[in-house]
Amino acid sequence: MAFKCLFVFALADHDVKRQEEYVELKDVFAVKVKRRRSAGQQTGGTLLGITLFQCKKKGLKLKEHAIHLNNLSEDHCEIWFKSLKEILSGFKNRPKSLKVFVNPISHKKEAYQIYLDEVAPLFKLADIEADVTITKRKGHALSILKDCSLEEHDGVVCVGGDGSVAEVAHGLLLRAQMDAGRDTDSIFTPVQAALPLGIIPAGSTNVVACSVHGIRRGMTAALHIIMGHHQPVDVCSFSSMGRLLRFGFSAMFGFGGRTLALAERHRWMPPSQRREFALIKTLANLNRDGEDICEHGSWQTRQGLYLNISIMAIPCLCSTAPRGLAPNTRLNNGSMALIAVGNTSRSEFIKHLKRYNSTTNQFGFSFIETQTVKAVKLRPHSQGRCADDVSENEECNTKTMPIISSEGTYPWNIDADLLEVPSELLIRVHPQLLTLFGADMEEAEEAPVKCSCI
């Protein structure tokens, strides 16, 4: 709907020149009656007219803009108010009721304040009902999403960092499989989530929010939700021993997994301090892990020593990686970026990491291999090799291959959440499995800030 509302007004000039301006109602998200009230007065007041609230775009930012239409006639204002409200209610993608999850301990424990200051007033202005849950523990949002009624809601919103977003996204998709009666084995075909997911960034890196909004800003994210902007996004499934472990957007094994595992063992430290400690400590004890990698398509096998392996279905933009951790993939191109960092010196590996914070190609090293893939199976070398006779059209199915037991587990960094996997991991991409509130942005236009996102 591209309605145009024409406003005619007279300039303060004795010749009374007339000038016409218009605003498209597709950019308006609220209309209110404007009255003058004395201090403390809650109702009534002197009628001044009506006010339209417009969503205006400036670069990557969305901001609220008020347009005041002065009119002292109760009848005229009532007619305009009702007509405009009826038109605005006809935009089908705009939510009227939202289920909101807020992680109060994200980053600097500022998520709830961000919601109260930047998001809740806009939701109220747009007449959106919000059912808010303040999560109390890891897995709280997941447990609610598995059991609660979602029929009365038009979307789900997460206020938090990447770990919180991953949990809510996984919960939405797992609920969709449960409702559809799908058996979640390693090669099942998942169904799409029933509701779109909105992300209000309140973490340290916010790679999912930055990838979809192009910016870390609560008001921008809230207005994307209010305006009903929909962006389909590819999602990965992570399976081991023939069963689904979780859904997610990105994963790192090796350096990325070990760094997160070390940070998790030092949660008594402040967040920024433990991230810095884990990064430096892991670099100091850099290990070369032996792995086999199977790539989907005409299944290819790689075997060797790797410092880090990343598999990402989205670009993973953040302030310290303005081009993205995986700049060669997009939000919904139906593929994943496989980035394998081979055995090299510590100094060369650090050069590679530093390049993420610049526009220089971070993969321009001889020890780095990048591939565009549909699926990947990664198995630590001690667990044997992938079958050499896997045909081109056959899934690398863990059910038909021997599982070699392991005494320990292997740390994976999946969307900034630690996952301990006892054996091989099968990662598959599922095109446009989830809808996010937002728009596809190529780059985040933010000044770099200091954080540890790898």
N, C-alpha and C positions, 0 to 999 in steps of 0.2 A: 504494500500500500504506500503510494507516494503522494499523499495529500499535500496540497499547498494552501496555507492560510495567508490571506492578503490583508495587511494592515495599512490603512491610509491615515496620515496625520498631517497637521499643518505646522509649518515652521513659525517661529516667533518673528514674523516679518510683516510689516504693514501691507506688503503686496500679497501676502498669504500664498506663497508658493506651495505647491502640493508635491509630495515625494512619496513614492511607493516602495515598500519593503515587504519581503515575505519570508516565512520560515516553513520548512517541510515538516509536517507532523510526524513523519517517521523518525525524526530526530528529537521529538518531545516525549518525555517519559512521565510527566506529572502535570496536573493543573489544580490550582487551589484558589479559593476565594480570598481576596486581599482585604483586610480590615485593619483600622487603627484602634488599638486597645491600650488602655492605661496600664501602668505597672501592676502586675498581679491579676489582671483581668483574664479569665480563661475563655469566656464566651461573649458573643455579641460584639459590639464595637461599631465604629463608623465605617460603612462600606466605601472602599476605594476602587474596586474593580476586580480583575482576576490576574493571576500570575501563571505563566507557562514556564516549565523547567525543561531546558533543552540540554541534550548531550552534545557537546562540541569537541571536535578533534583538533589537537595541535601536535603534530608529529605523531609520536607513539602514545601521547597522553590523551586521555579522555577527561573532560572536566564538566562540571555543572554550570549552566548559565541561565539566569532568571530573566524573563521578559515580562515586564509589567504593562498591563493594559488597563488604563484608568477609565472607569465608568461608574457613575453614581446611581444608576438605575438598578434596583433589585431585580426587576423582571428581565432586563437585558442580560445581566450577569448570570442569572439562573439559567436562562436559555443557552448561553454560550458555555457555561460550565457543564451542563448535562450533555450537550452535543459533543463537546471535546472529550469528555470522559467516555462516552460511547465509542467514539472513534478510536481512542487509545486502547480500549479493552479489546478491540478487534485484531490487534497484532498477536498472532497465535503463538509465537515462540517466547513471548515475554512471560516470565513466571509470576504467579500470584501467591504461591506458597512454597517455602523452601525449608529443607531440613539442614541445619547448620551445625557443624562440629568445630569446636575451638580447642586447640591444644595449648593450655595455659603455660607450658614450660618450653615452648619453642624458642630457640635462639636466646634472646635476652629477657624472656618471660613477658613479652610485650604483645602477644597475639590478641589477648582479650581486650586490651586497651585499644589496639588498632581496630578491632571490630566495633567497639563502642564509639570511638571517635570518628572513624572514616567510613564505616560500612552501614551500621545500624540506622543512622539518620537518613541515609539515602534510601534504604529499604523501606523505612517508614514513609518517606516522602512519596515513594512510588506505590504505596499501599500494598506492599508485599508482607505477608505474614511469615514470620521466621520462628521455627521451633528450634531453639538453641540448646545444644548439649555441650557442657564443658567436660572434656575427657579427663579421666582420673588416672589412667594407666595405659600402657601400651596394649593394644588390642581391644580397647574399650569401644572405639568406633566400629571396629569389625564385628564385635559381638552384637551390637545394636542393629547394624545393617543386615545381619543374617536373620533377625527375628522380627524387626519392627514392620509396621504397615507403611508402605510407601505410596499407596494409591492416592492419598490426598495431597501429595507434594508434586511440584513441577520440576524439581531439581534438588541436588544435594550440593552443599557448599562446605569447603574445608578451609579453615583459617589456621595456618601453620606452615611448617617447613616441608622439605621433600619427603621425609619419612612419614609424616602425617598424611600428605597427599597420596603417597603410595598405598598406605593402609586403607584409606577411604576408597580409592580406585579399585583396589583388590576386593574390598567388601562389596562394592556395587556390582562388579563382574561376577564374583562368586555367588551373590544373591540371584543374579540373572540365570546362572547355570542351575542353581537349586530350583528356581521357579519353573525352568524348562525341563527339569528331570534329566539333565545331562550327567553322564558318568564321566568324572574328571580324570580319565587316564591320560597318558602322555601324548596320545595322538588324537584326542577328541577335537571336534570342531566347535569352538565356543560360540555362544549367542551374544549379541550386543547387549550392553547395559540398558535398562529400561529408562533411566533418567540421565540428563546431562549433569556434569560435575563442574562446579565453579571453584576457582582457587584464589584465595586471598593470601598473597605472599607474606609470611611472617617468620621465615627461617633465616639461616645464614647464607645459603647459596640460591635457593629457589629456582633450580634449573627447569622444572616443569612450567612454573608460572612465567618465567622469562622467555621460555621457548614459545609459549602460546600468546603472551601479551607483548613481548619485546621489552618489558620494563618492569621494575619492582616498585609498584605503586598501588596502594590499597584502593584509592578512588577509581583508578582506571579499571582494575579488576572488578570492582563492584558495579560500575556502569556497564561493562560488558555483560554482566549477569542480568542487570535490570533491562537492558535493551534486547536481551534474548539473542545475542550474537552466538552462533553455533559453529564450532570447529571440530570436524571429525579427526581422530588421532589414532595412529597405530599403537598396538599394545603387544608386549611379549608375554608368552607363557613360559614358566620355568618348571621343568619336570625332572624327577629323579626316581630311579627304580620303578618306572612305569606309572607313577602317580604325579598329579599336579601339585606343586609346592605353593605357587603363587603367581599372580599376574604383576607386571611391572613395566617400566619404560626403559630401564638401562641396567647394566651389570658390569662389574669389574672383578677380575680374578688376578691373584698375584699381588703386586704392590698395592693396588686399590683395596683389595680385600684385607690384606694384612694390616694396612694402616688403620682401617676402621676397626678391626678386631682389637688392635692394641689400644685404640682410643676408648673402646667400650670397657676394657679392663681397668681404665683409670677415670671412671665417671665421677669420682670424688673431686677431680679437678674442675675448675670453671671450663665451660665449653670451648672457648677460644684457646685457652691454655692447653687443654688436652689434645686438641686438633694439631696445634703446633708441635707439641711433644711427640705425638704419634708419627707425624710426618718426618721429623728429624730422626727419630729413633729407627724408623723403618728404612730410611735412606742409609743410615749408618750400618744397618744389618742386612743390606740388600741381598736377597737370595735369588738364584736362577732356578725357577721351577720347571721341571720337565712335564710336558703335556702333549697329548694328541688332540688335534682339532679336526672335526668333520664339518665340512661346509655343505649346506644344502644346495641343490641344483643337480648337476652331475657330480654327486658327492665326491669331494676332494678331501684328502687327508694331509695334515701337516703334523710333524713330530719334531720336537726340539726343546731348547731351553728358552724360556720367556720371562721377562721381568713383569710384564703386565699384559692382560688381555681385556679389552673392552668390547661390549656388544650393546649397541644403542639404537633404539627405534625412533628417537627424536634428537634434534640437534644438541640439546642440553646446554643452552646458553646460560651464562652467569657473568657476574661483574669481572671475574678474573679470567674468563674465557669468552670475550666478546663475539668471536666467530663461532663459539660452541665447542664442546668437547668432541662432538662428531659433526663437523660443519658440512660434510658431504651427504648428509641425509636430511629428510624433511619430516614434517609432522605426520603426513599421510601418503607417502609414496610406496607403501606396501613392501618395504624392505628394511633391513637393519645394517648399520655400519659395524663391521668387524675390524678392530684395530689391534694388531698383535705387535708388541714391542719385544724384539728379540734380545738375546744376550749382548750386552755392551758394558762399557765402563760406567762407573757411577757418575763421573763428570759429564759424559755424553747424555746419560739419562736425565740428569738435572737440566741440561740445555734444552732437551725436548720438553720438559715440564714448564720451563720458563717461557717457552714460545707460545703457550696457550694464552698468555696475557698480552699478546701482540697480534698484528695482522699478518705476521710471517707464517708460512706454512709449517705447522708444528709436526707434520709428518715427513718433512723433507730430510730424512735420515735413512741411511742404507739399512739400518737394523729394524725399521718399522715397515710392516706390511698392512695395507688396508684393502678390504674387500667389501662389496655390497652383496648381502646374503639374505636368504629367506629363513634359514634355520642353521643352527650351530650345535654340535655336540662336543663338549669339552670333557676330557678324561685325564686325570693326573697319570703320569707315565707308569706308575706302579700298578695301575689297574689294567694293563694290557692295551692292545691296539684295536682300532675300529676294524670291522670286517672289510676285507679288500674286495669282496664280491657283491657289495651293495649296488643294485641296479639304479639307473638314473631316475626311475619313477617310483622307487620304493623308499618309504620313510625309514630313517635310522632308528628303528623301534627298540627301546630298551627291553621290552617284554620278550623279544626273540633272541636276545643276546645274553651271554652269561654275565651275571653280576659278581664281580670279584670283591670279596669282603675287604674292608679296610679297618685297621685298628682305630684310626682317628677320623676327624672330619676336616673339611677344607673351607676356609672362610671366603665368602662371597659378599661383595658390596652391591646390594641390589637397591637402587634408589635411596642411597644413604642409610640403608637398614642392613644390619649384619645377618646373614643367613649361613648357618653351618650345614654343609652338604657332605654326606658320608661317601659319596661316589660320584660318578659322572653326572653331568647336568646337560639336559637337552633344552635348548632355547629356540622357540619358534615365534615368528611374527604373525600377527593377525590384523589384517588391514581394517582400519576405521572401526575398531571394536568398541571404542569409547568416544562419546561426544563431550567436549569441553566447552564451557562458555568462554568465548574469546575469538581472536582472529590470528591468522598465520602471519607472524612477523619474522623477517629475515635476520635482523640484528637488534640487539638491545642497545639503546642509546643512553647508557648510564656511564658516569665517570667511574673508573676502576676504584674499587675499595679493597682493603686488605682482608683476605679470608683464605681458608684452605679448602678448596672444593675438590681436590683429587686425593 
